[in-house]
Amino acid sequence: MIPPMPKPPTITERKLGKHGAHGLCWSDGTIEIDSRLRGKKRLEIVCHEIIHHLAPEWSEAKVLHAGRIMGNALWKQGYRKTDS
């Protein structure tokens, strides 16, 4: 049986330098992304933190690898953040 999926995370941005991180995934379903990130690196970090949200039992190494694969695949498909 497939376990139920968690609710979609709330993603916010702020400077995370004092945490020494590009992104953080909190147990309450909130993801924080460093507001200074741009381009492909930002996309990879967003993917990375969403994977943490979906699979909290995964090791950091596994999440890092999966986030890079997902970020690279989406980047090659032309996904970009645009200002509205």
N, C-alpha and C positions, 0 to 999 in steps of 0.2 A: 504494500500500500504506500502511496506517495504521501509524504507529510504535507500539511497545508502550507501554502506560501505565505510569507510575512507580508504585511501591508507595504505598499511602495514607500521608500524613504523620503523624508523631507531633506532637500539639499540646500544648504546655505553657504555663503562665502564670507570669509574673514581672514585676516593675516594670522598665520599659525606658526610664525617663527619661534615664539617662546615655547612651543610644544615640540619643536624639532621635527615637524611632520609636514607633508604636503596635503594630507587629508586625514580625517578622523571619522570613524564610524562608531556611534554611540548606541548603547543597548536600547534606548528609547525610540530607535528608528530614525535618528537624525544623522545626517552626513554633513561634515564641514569640509570645504575645499579652500585651500589657500587662495585668496583673491588675486594674488600676484601671478598665478600660473596662467600660461597662455598656450595655445596651439595643441600640438600632439601630446605633449606632456600632461596638459590639463585633462585631455580626453582619457589618457591612460589612468590617471589618478581617479577620475570619476568612476571608470569601470572597476578599478581595484577596490574602491570603497563600496560600491554596489555589491561586488562579490562577497566582501566581508559581511555585508548585511544579509545576503541570501544564504551564505554558508559559513556561519561563525565558527564552526568546528574545524575548518581548513587551516592548515599551517600558513604562516606568513609567506614562506617560499612558494607554496602552491598558489596562493592568491596573487602574489607578485607575477608569477609566470602567466597565469590565466588573464590577469589584467592587461599585461603587455600584448598578448595574442589578440584579445578582444579590441583593445585600443588601436593596434596596428590594422586589424581588419576593417574597423569602422573608418579609420583615417583614409585607407585605400579606396573606400567606397564614397569618399567625399564629405563625410560628416564633419562639420565645423560649428563652432559656437559663433553666433552673430549677435551684435548689439541691436536691440529693438528700438 
